[in-house]
Amino acid sequence: MNLVQKHSTRQRVVIGSPIQEKPNILAEYLKSLEELHHEGVEVSYYFVDDNKNRASSDLLLHFQKSHLNVTIASSQDFGMSTYFKDEHTHIWDEKLIWKVARLKDQIIQYARKHYFDYLFILDSDLVLHPQTLEQLIRSNKDIISNIFWTQWYPDEIELPQVWLQDEYTFYRKDRQEMLDRDEEWRRSDQFLQLLRQPGIYEVGGLGACTLISRKALEAGMRFAEIPNLSFRGEDRHFCVRAQALGFSLFVETQYPALHLYREADLSKVEAYKAKAISEIAHR
């Protein structure tokens, strides 16, 4: 650690993302990063360029030229891969999931090596409320996600990217409990309704929009596969590892992000930003 880092009174945050994204969605993500408030916080950026579309890579390069402290790393050492997504859903295979885990762990290594106070690791299809970063830092939690809601399939209800137990369960139950379907639905609905209320809540799993403290980074937080765990997805393994290392997991629901899961969701950006401006004006 150099003397400037050691004696700086400003908190240092690196915003990191592995990126393989359509240009129109990526443009909105990068724009929302530009609009983030970060008073008293020194922000850097670390992007892993895994794009197959040259226009998306060009957007990252333009962002780098327009801002300070932007590092763009290549994903070439991790092999070629492309994931499929359309206006219905996204499809991830096991090979791609664990490639993404390695890319995220590369971002963690960068954050740890450069002594950042926080890593804010994000998926590149999100639009953030301008106050998101400051709100998460104020929570003083070692691992906390900002909530967003997604229709994973058309015509289904929106669901959050956080959960309470196991892989994606929205209710808690003791190991000895036998619940009927009605009780499972009742408890799930209670949890989902709670998440619609502004606040900070402890959860069992989270991902995709997560602030991680240096304490957690240095304790060994990673996305790598836990070999004796069958859960699918690197975020599940991250969350199990967090609990094993003694870190509780939290979600902040004050300023939900907008998830551009489908290109059709781009039509929601203008209204989302107008609402955010109104909320800031009435603080």
BALUMSE-390666 format. One record per atom (N, C-alpha, C): x, y, z. Coordinates in steps of 0.2 Angstrom, whole numbers, plus 5000, padded with zeros to 4 digits. Atoms other than C-alpha are relative to their C-alpha. Example, Ala and Ser with C-alpha at 12.3 -4.5 7.8 and 13.67 -1.06 7.14 Angstrom:
! residues 2
c1,c2,c3
5004,4994,5000;
5062,4978,5039;
5004,5006,5000;
4996,4994,4999;
5068,4995,5036;
4996,5005,5003;
This chain:
! residues 283
c1,c2,c3
5004,4994,5000;
5000,5000,5000;
5004,5006,5000;
4996,4994,5001;
5007,5017,4995;
4998,5005,5006;
5001,4995,4995;
5007,5032,5007;
4993,5004,4999;
5006,4996,5002;
4993,5041,4997;
4994,4995,5002;
5006,5005,4998;
4981,5025,5000;
5000,5000,5007;
5000,5001,4993;
4987,5023,5018;
4997,5006,5004;
5002,4994,4996;
4983,5041,5023;
4994,5003,4997;
5006,4997,5003;
4968,5045,5012;
4994,4999,5004;
5006,5000,4996;
4952,5050,5021;
4994,4998,4996;
5006,5002,5004;
4941,5046,5006;
5000,4993,4999;
5001,5007,5001;
4934,5029,5004;
5001,4999,4992;
4998,5002,5007;
4940,5020,4988;
4996,4994,4998;
5004,5005,5002;
4928,5010,4978;
5001,4998,4993;
4999,5002,5007;
4931,5000,4962;
4993,4997,4998;
5006,5003,5003;
4916,4996,4951;
5002,4995,4995;
4998,5005,5005;
4918,4980,4942;
4995,4996,4997;
5005,5004,5004;
4909,4970,4929;
5004,4996,4995;
4999,5003,5006;
4912,4956,4917;
4995,5001,4995;
5005,4997,5005;
4904,4962,4901;
5000,4996,4994;
5001,5003,5007;
4897,4952,4886;
4992,5003,4999;
5007,4996,5000;
4882,4964,4882;
4999,5003,4993;
5002,4996,5006;
4872,4971,4868;
5001,5007,5001;
4998,4993,4999;
4877,4989,4864;
4995,5004,5003;
5006,4996,4998;
4860,4997,4867;
4999,4999,5008;
5001,5001,4993;
4859,4989,4884;
5006,5003,5004;
4994,4998,4996;
4877,4992,4889;
5001,5008,5000;
5000,4992,5000;
4876,5011,4884;
4996,5002,5006;
5004,4997,4994;
4862,5013,4897;
5003,4998,5007;
4997,5001,4994;
4872,5004,4910;
5006,5005,5002;
4995,4995,5000;
4887,5015,4907;
4998,5007,5002;
5003,4994,4999;
4877,5030,4907;
4998,5001,5008;
5002,5000,4993;
4870,5025,4924;
5006,5001,5005;
4994,5000,4996;
4887,5023,4931;
5003,5008,5000;
4998,4993,5000;
4891,5041,4926;
4996,5004,5004;
5005,4996,4996;
4876,5047,4935;
5000,4999,5007;
5000,5002,4993;
4880,5039,4951;
5003,5005,5005;
4998,4995,4995;
4882,5051,4966;
5006,4996,5004;
4995,5003,4996;
4898,5047,4976;
5004,5006,5003;
4997,4995,4996;
4902,5062,4987;
5005,4997,5005;
4995,5002,4995;
4918,5059,4997;
5002,4993,4999;
4998,5007,5002;
4921,5043,4988;
5004,5000,4993;
4996,5000,5006;
4935,5040,4975;
4998,4993,4996;
5002,5005,5004;
4928,5029,4961;
5005,4998,4995;
4996,5002,5006;
4938,5018,4949;
4995,4994,4997;
5004,5005,5004;
4932,5005,4936;
5004,4995,4998;
4996,5006,5003;
4938,4988,4931;
4995,4996,4996;
5004,5004,5004;
4929,4980,4917;
5004,4994,4996;
4997,5005,5004;
4933,4963,4909;
4996,4999,4994;
5003,5000,5006;
4929,4964,4891;
4999,4993,4997;
5001,5006,5003;
4921,4948,4885;
4995,5000,4994;
5005,4998,5005;
4911,4956,4871;
5001,4996,4994;
4999,5003,5007;
4908,4947,4854;
4998,5006,4995;
5003,4995,5005;
4900,4963,4847;
5005,5006,5001;
4995,4995,5000;
4914,4976,4842;
4997,5007,5003;
5003,4994,4997;
4902,4990,4846;
5000,5001,5007;
5000,5000,4993;
4901,4985,4864;
5007,5001,5003;
4993,4998,4998;
4920,4985,4866;
5001,5007,4999;
4999,4993,5001;
4920,5002,4858;
4997,5005,5005;
5003,4996,4995;
4908,5009,4871;
5004,5000,5006;
4995,5000,4994;
4920,5003,4885;
5006,5004,4998;
4994,4996,5001;
4935,5011,4876;
4998,5008,5000;
5002,4993,5000;
4925,5027,4874;
4999,5002,5008;
5001,4999,4993;
4920,5026,4893;
5007,5001,5003;
4993,4999,4997;
4939,5024,4897;
5003,5007,4998;
4997,4994,5002;
4944,5039,4887;
4997,5006,5003;
5004,4994,4997;
4930,5050,4895;
5001,5000,5008;
5000,5000,4993;
4934,5045,4913;
5007,4998,5003;
4994,5002,4997;
4948,5043,4925;
5000,4993,5003;
4999,5006,4996;
4954,5027,4933;
4996,4994,4998;
5004,5005,5003;
4946,5015,4921;
5005,4995,4997;
4996,5006,5002;
4955,4998,4918;
4995,4995,4996;
5003,5004,5004;
4949,4987,4904;
5004,4994,4999;
4996,5006,5001;
4955,4969,4905;
4997,4995,4995;
5003,5005,5005;
4953,4955,4892;
4998,4994,5003;
5002,5006,4998;
4944,4939,4894;
5003,4994,4996;
4997,5005,5005;
4955,4930,4881;
5003,4994,5003;
4997,5006,4996;
4964,4919,4894;
4995,4995,5002;
5005,5004,4997;
4948,4912,4899;
4996,4996,4995;
5004,5004,5006;
4942,4905,4882;
4994,5003,4998;
5006,4997,5004;
4928,4909,4870;
4994,4997,5003;
5007,5002,4998;
4910,4908,4876;
4995,5005,4998;
5005,4996,5001;
4894,4915,4871;
4993,4998,5003;
5007,5003,4998;
4877,4914,4880;
4995,5003,4996;
5005,4998,5004;
4861,4915,4872;
4994,5003,5004;
5006,4997,4997;
4847,4927,4876;
4996,5003,4995;
5005,4997,5004;
4831,4933,4868;
4995,5004,5004;
5005,4996,4997;
4815,4942,4872;
4996,4995,5005;
5003,5005,4995;
4810,4926,4882;
5004,4999,5006;
4996,5001,4994;
4824,4922,4893;
5007,5000,4998;
4993,5001,5001;
4843,4919,4895;
5002,4993,5002;
4998,5007,4999;
4851,4902,4894;
5008,5000,5002;
4993,5000,4997;
4867,4899,4904;
5002,4992,5000;
4998,5007,4999;
4877,4882,4902;
5005,5000,5006;
4995,5000,4994;
4889,4876,4916;
5007,5003,4998;
4993,4998,5002;
4905,4880,4906;
5000,5008,5000;
5000,4993,5000;
4899,4898,4904;
5000,5003,5007;
5000,4998,4994;
4894,4900,4922;
5006,5000,5004;
4993,5000,4996;
4911,4895,4929;
5005,5004,4997;
4996,4995,5003;
4919,4906,4916;
4999,5006,5003;
5002,4993,4997;
4910,4921,4923;
5002,5000,5007;
4997,5000,4993;
4915,4915,4941;
5007,5002,5000;
4993,4998,5000;
4933,4916,4936;
5001,5007,4998;
5000,4993,5001;
4930,4933,4928;
4999,5004,5006;
5002,4997,4994;
4922,4939,4944;
5006,5000,5005;
4995,5001,4995;
4936,4932,4954;
5006,5004,4998;
4994,4996,5002;
4949,4941,4943;
4998,5008,5002;
5002,4994,4997;
4939,4957,4948;
5002,5001,5007;
4999,5001,4993;
4940,4952,4966;
5008,5001,5002;
4993,4999,4999;
4959,4950,4965;
5003,5007,4998;
4998,4993,5001;
4961,4967,4957;
4998,5004,5006;
5002,4996,4994;
4951,4975,4971;
5004,4999,5006;
4996,5002,4994;
4961,4966,4984;
5007,5002,4999;
4993,4998,5001;
4978,4969,4976;
5001,5008,5001;
4999,4993,5000;
4975,4988,4975;
4996,5003,5006;
5002,4997,4993;
4968,4990,4993;
4994,5004,5000;
5006,4997,5000;
4951,4996,4988;
4996,4999,5007;
5004,5001,4994;
4939,4999,5003;
4994,4996,4998;
5005,5004,5002;
4925,4992,4993;
5000,4998,4993;
5001,5002,5007;
4921,4982,4977;
4993,5000,4999;
5007,5000,5002;
4904,4986,4969;
5000,4996,4994;
5000,5004,5006;
4902,4971,4957;
4993,4999,4997;
5007,4999,5003;
4888,4973,4945;
4999,4996,4993;
5001,5003,5007;
4880,4964,4930;
4999,5006,4996;
5000,4994,5004;
4880,4975,4915;
4994,5002,4996;
5006,4999,5003;
4862,4975,4911;
4995,5003,5005;
5003,4996,4994;
4857,4986,4926;
5000,5008,4998;
5000,4993,4999;
4852,5004,4927;
4999,5002,5007;
5000,4999,4993;
4856,5011,4944;
4997,5007,5002;
5002,4993,4997;
4847,5025,4954;
5006,5004,5002;
4994,4996,4999;
4860,5039,4956;
5002,4999,5008;
4998,5000,4993;
4860,5037,4975;
5002,4993,5003;
4999,5007,4998;
4863,5018,4975;
5007,4999,5004;
4993,5002,4997;
4882,5018,4979;
5000,5003,5007;
4999,4997,4994;
4881,5031,4993;
4995,4996,5005;
5004,5003,4995;
4866,5022,5001;
5003,4993,5002;
4997,5006,4998;
4875,5005,5001;
5006,5001,5004;
4994,4999,4995;
4891,5012,5009;
4997,5002,5007;
5003,4998,4994;
4880,5020,5022;
4997,4995,5004;
5003,5006,4996;
4873,5003,5027;
5005,4997,5005;
4995,5002,4996;
4890,4999,5034;
5000,4992,5001;
5000,5007,5000;
4888,4981,5029;
5006,4997,4996;
4994,5003,5004;
4902,4969,5023;
4998,4997,4993;
5003,5003,5006;
4891,4961,5010;
4993,5002,4999;
5007,4997,5001;
4875,4970,5003;
4999,5001,4993;
5002,4999,5007;
4866,4969,4987;
4994,5006,5000;
5005,4995,5001;
4855,4983,4980;
4994,4996,4996;
5005,5004,5003;
4838,4975,4975;
4998,5002,4993;
5003,4998,5006;
4831,4974,4958;
4995,4994,4998;
5005,5005,5001;
4816,4964,4951;
5000,4998,4993;
5000,5003,5007;
4814,4953,4935;
4995,4996,4999;
5005,5005,5003;
4801,4944,4925;
5005,4995,4997;
4995,5005,5003;
4812,4929,4922;
4997,4997,4994;
5003,5002,5006;
4799,4923,4910;
4994,5005,4998;
5005,4995,5001;
4786,4934,4901;
4993,4997,5003;
5006,5001,4997;
4769,4935,4909;
5000,4997,5007;
4999,5002,4993;
4776,4929,4926;
5001,5007,5004;
4999,4995,4996;
4777,4940,4941;
5007,5002,5001;
4993,4998,4999;
4792,4950,4945;
5003,4997,5006;
4997,5003,4994;
4804,4942,4957;
5007,5003,5001;
4993,4996,4999;
4820,4949,4966;
5006,4995,4999;
4994,5004,5001;
4838,4943,4964;
5003,4998,5007;
4998,5002,4993;
4838,4939,4983;
4995,4995,5002;
5005,5006,4998;
4831,4924,4992;
5002,4999,5007;
4999,5002,4993;
4831,4916,5009;
5003,4994,5002;
4997,5007,4999;
4836,4898,5008;
5002,4997,4994;
4999,5004,5005;
4844,4886,4997;
5002,5003,4993;
4998,4997,5007;
4845,4890,4978;
4996,5006,4999;
5004,4994,5002;
4831,4902,4976;
4993,4999,5004;
5006,5001,4996;
4818,4899,4990;
4998,5007,5004;
5002,4994,4997;
4808,4914,4997;
4997,4999,5006;
5002,5001,4994;
4803,4907,5013;
5005,4996,5004;
4996,5004,4996;
4812,4899,5028;
4996,4995,5003;
5003,5005,4996;
4808,4883,5036;
5005,4996,5003;
4995,5005,4996;
4816,4872,5049;
5000,4994,4997;
4999,5006,5003;
4823,4856,5044;
4994,4995,5002;
5005,5004,4998;
4809,4847,5054;
4993,5002,4997;
5006,4998,5001;
4795,4857,5047;
4997,4997,4993;
5003,5003,5006;
4783,4849,5034;
4994,5006,4998;
5004,4995,5002;
4774,4863,5025;
4996,4998,4994;
5004,5001,5006;
4759,4862,5013;
5002,5006,4995;
4999,4995,5005;
4759,4872,4997;
4997,5007,5002;
5003,4994,4998;
4748,4885,5004;
5004,5004,5005;
4995,4997,4995;
4760,4889,5018;
5006,5002,4997;
4995,4997,5003;
4774,4890,5007;
4999,5006,4996;
5002,4994,5004;
4765,4903,4996;
4999,5005,5005;
5001,4995,4995;
4760,4912,5012;
5006,5003,5002;
4993,4997,4998;
4778,4914,5018;
5004,5003,4994;
4996,4997,5006;
4785,4918,5001;
4997,5007,4999;
5003,4993,5002;
4772,4932,4998;
5002,5005,5006;
4998,4995,4995;
4776,4939,5015;
5007,5003,4999;
4994,4997,5001;
4794,4940,5011;
5001,5005,4994;
5000,4996,5006;
4791,4947,4994;
4997,5007,5001;
5003,4994,4998;
4780,4960,5001;
5004,5005,5005;
4995,4996,4996;
4793,4965,5014;
5005,5003,4996;
4994,4997,5004;
4806,4968,5000;
4997,5006,4996;
5003,4994,5004;
4794,4981,4992;
5000,5006,5005;
5000,4995,4995;
4796,4991,5008;
5007,5003,5001;
4993,4997,5000;
4812,5003,5009;
5003,4997,5007;
4997,5002,4994;
4824,4996,5021;
5006,4995,4999;
4994,5005,5001;
4839,4984,5024;
4998,4994,5004;
5002,5006,4997;
4835,4966,5027;
5005,4994,4999;
4996,5006,5001;
4845,4950,5030;
4997,4995,4996;
5002,5005,5004;
4844,4937,5017;
5005,4994,5000;
4996,5006,5000;
4851,4920,5013;
5004,5000,4993;
4996,5000,5006;
4857,4923,4995;
4998,5007,4996;
5000,4994,5004;
4860,4938,4983;
5005,5000,4995;
4995,4999,5006;
4870,4944,4968;
4998,5005,4995;
5001,4996,5006;
4872,4954,4953;
5001,5007,5001;
4999,4993,4999;
4873,4971,4961;
5002,5001,5007;
4998,5001,4993;
4883,4969,4977;
5006,5004,5002;
4994,4997,4997;
4895,4979,4987;
5003,4996,5005;
4996,5004,4996;
4909,4970,4996;
5005,5004,5003;
4995,4996,4997;
4920,4977,5009;
5007,4997,5000;
4994,5003,5000;
4938,4975,5010;
5001,4995,5005;
5000,5005,4995;
4936,4965,5026;
4998,4993,4997;
5002,5006,5003;
4926,4952,5016;
5005,4998,4995;
4995,5001,5006;
4938,4953,5001;
5006,4996,5003;
4994,5003,4997;
4953,4949,5012;
4999,4994,5004;
5001,5007,4997;
4944,4935,5021;
4999,4994,4996;
5000,5006,5005;
4943,4925,5005;
4994,5000,4996;
5006,5001,5004;
4927,4929,4997;
5002,4999,4992;
4999,5001,5007;
4926,4922,4979;
4994,4997,4997;
5006,5003,5004;
4914,4915,4966;
5002,4993,4998;
4997,5007,5002;
4924,4899,4963;
4995,4995,5002;
5004,5006,4998;
4914,4883,4963;
5002,4997,5007;
4999,5004,4994;
4913,4874,4980;
4998,4993,4997;
5000,5006,5004;
4916,4856,4973;
4994,4995,5003;
5005,5005,4997;
4904,4847,4986;
4993,5003,5000;
5007,4997,5000;
4889,4859,4982;
4997,4999,4993;
5003,5001,5007;
4877,4855,4968;
4996,5006,4998;
5004,4994,5002;
4869,4872,4968;
5002,5003,4993;
4998,4997,5006;
4869,4880,4951;
5001,5007,5000;
4999,4993,5000;
4876,4897,4948;
5005,5003,5005;
4994,4998,4996;
4892,4906,4955;
4997,5004,5006;
5003,4996,4994;
4881,4918,4966;
4998,4995,5006;
5002,5005,4994;
4875,4903,4976;
5006,4998,5004;
4994,5002,4997;
4893,4897,4979;
5003,5006,5004;
4998,4994,4996;
4898,4915,4984;
4996,5001,5006;
5004,4999,4994;
4884,4916,4996;
5001,4994,5006;
4999,5005,4996;
4887,4899,5004;
5007,5001,5003;
4993,4998,4997;
4906,4904,5006;
4999,5006,5005;
5000,4995,4995;
4901,4920,5014;
4997,4998,5007;
5002,5002,4993;
4891,4912,5028;
5005,4995,5003;
4994,5004,4997;
4905,4899,5030;
5005,5004,5003;
4995,4996,4997;
4917,4913,5033;
4997,5005,5005;
5003,4996,4995;
4905,4922,5045;
4997,5006,4998;
5003,4994,5002;
4898,4935,5035;
4992,5000,4998;
5007,5000,5001;
4879,4939,5035;
4999,5004,4993;
5001,4997,5006;
4871,4944,5019;
4993,5005,5000;
5006,4995,4999;
4859,4959,5017;
4998,5003,4993;
5002,4996,5006;
4849,4968,5004;
4997,5007,5002;
5002,4993,4999;
4845,4987,5002;
4995,5001,4995;
5006,5000,5004;
4828,4990,4995;
4997,5007,4999;
5002,4993,5001;
4827,5009,4995;
4999,5003,4993;
4999,4998,5007;
4832,5012,4977;
5001,4994,4996;
4999,5006,5005;
4828,4997,4966;
5003,5002,4994;
4997,4999,5006;
4839,4996,4951;
4995,4997,4994;
5004,5002,5005;
4831,4993,4934;
5004,4995,4996;
4997,5006,5003;
4835,4976,4926;
4998,5000,4993;
5002,5000,5007;
4836,4977,4907;
5001,4993,4997;
5000,5007,5002;
4833,4958,4905;
4999,4999,4993;
5002,5001,5007;
4826,4960,4888;
5001,5007,4997;
5000,4993,5003;
4828,4974,4875;
4994,5004,5001;
5006,4996,4999;
4810,4978,4877;
5000,5004,5007;
5000,4996,4993;
4814,4984,4895;
5004,5007,4999;
4997,4994,5001;
4824,4998,4887;
4994,5006,5000;
5005,4995,5000;
4807,5007,4885;
4998,5003,5007;
5002,4998,4994;
4806,5008,4904;
5005,5005,5003;
4995,4996,4998;
4822,5018,4906;
4998,5007,5002;
5002,4993,4999;
4815,5036,4904;
4996,5001,5006;
5005,5000,4994;
4801,5033,4917;
5004,4999,5006;
4996,5002,4994;
4813,5025,4929;
5005,5006,5002;
4996,4994,4998;
4825,5040,4928;
4996,5006,5002;
5005,4994,4998;
4811,5053,4929;
4998,4999,5007;
5002,5002,4993;
4806,5044,4945;
5006,5002,5005;
4995,4999,4996;
4823,5045,4952;
5002,5007,5001;
4999,4993,5000;
4825,5063,4948;
4995,5003,5005;
5005,4998,4996;
4809,5066,4957;
5001,4999,5008;
4999,5003,4994;
4814,5056,4972;
5006,5005,5003;
4994,4996,4997;
4831,5066,4974;
4997,5007,5001;
5002,4993,4999;
4822,5083,4972;
4996,5001,5006;
5004,5000,4995;
4810,5078,4986;
5003,4998,5007;
4997,5003,4994;
4823,5072,4999;
5000,5005,5005;
